[in-house]
Amino acid sequence: MSFFDENEVSPSAPPSTGFGSPGEAVPQRPQKVTSAPSWILFISLVCSLAAAVVVFLFDMSMVGRLIPWLIAVLSVMVICAFLFVDGRARGAGRYATKSTDTLIFSVAVGLGLAAVVLTSIMFGLFIGRT
């Protein structure tokens, strides 16, 4: 008898006598269906939009240009956190995805990268003027 053969029964196991005995399968609980954590993507969208707005509002100093850039980088980091949490949810079992989740993810990535580029350009222009 090999250790990994599932069809063989251990000689020390008692014979199956009914429900709940060692030889029978235990009833499984239904698995919870998980979905994408969209709320993380909304945080990323808010950070991207905040960075784009703040870069135009605070035109006074280098710190006024650096803070929106940091917010934009935070937006990209939040997208990375979403990918980590979403990957764990996909590996946990049953997973349901919606087309809106894919759309929100695409918009969040696009706005996050656009916010980083926009704030970097504005920061560079400020440095070039001084």
N, C-alpha and C positions, 0 to 999 in steps of 0.2 A: 504494500500500500504506500503510495507516494504522499508526500505532505500536501501538495497543491491540487490533488485530484478531488473535485467537488462531488463526483458521483459515488465515491466510496463512503461507507459509513464506518465510523470508529467502532471497534469491537467493544469498547467500554460504554458506548452510548446505549441507553435503554431503548427498547422498541417503542414505536409510536403508538399511543393509546387513544389519542383524541385531541381536542382543541387545547392548545397551550403546552403540549408535550414537546420535548426537545427536538423531535424529528420533524416538526411541522413549522411552516413559515409563520412569523409573527405579522399580524395585520399592520400595514403601514399607514401612517397619517398622511393625508394629502399634503403635497409640498406647496409652499407659498410661492405664488408667482411674483417675481420681482420685476421691476422696470427701471428705466434710466432715472437717475437722480437729477431731474430737470432743474430743481431749485438751485443747484450748484451753477448751472449754466446761466441762470438769471442773475446770480451774483456777479459772474464774469461780465455779462452785458452791462450791468449797472456800473461796474468799475471802468469799462471801456468808454461808456458815454460820459462818465464823470471826468475821466482824463481828458477827453476831447473838449469838454466844456471849460474845465478849469484852465487848460493851456491858453485859452483865449481871454479868460477873465483876468488872470493875474499876469500882467505884462510888465511887472515892475523890476524883478531881480532874477538872479540865477536860481535862487531857491523857488521862485514862482514858476520856473520852467522845469526844475528838477522834480518837484513833487508830482506833477501830472505824469511825468515819465515813469516814476516809481509806481504810480497807480496803474498805469498801462501794463507794466511788467507784472504787477500783482494779478491783473486780469488774465494774463497768459498762464501764470502759476495756478490760478483757480481752474483753468481749463485742464491743466495737467492733473490736478486733484480729481476733477470729474472723471478723467480717463482711468485713474487708479480705482476709484470707487465703482465705476461702471464695469470695469474688468472683473472686479471681485464679485459683483452682482451677477454677471454673466456666468461665472464659473461656479456659482453656488447652487445652481439647479435650473429650474424653469425660469425663463426670461421672456418678457413680452416687450416688444419695441413698437413704437408708433412713428408714423412719418413726421409728426410734429417734432419729436425728439431729434430726429436727424436734421430737420430744418433749423431748429434752435441751435444745435451744435455747429452747423455750418455758419450761421450768422454770428455766433459767439466767436468762433475762430477768426472769421473775416474781420469783425470789428476789433477784436483784440490785437491782431497784427496791424490793422490800420491805425489803431490808437498808438501803438508803439512807434510806428513809422512817423506819424504826424507829430507826436511829441518830440521825437528825436530830431526831426527837421526844424521844428520851432526852437528847440534847445540849441541846435547848431547855428541857426540864424542869429540867435541872441549872442552866442559866443563870438560869431564873426563880426557883429556890430560893435563889440566892446574892445 
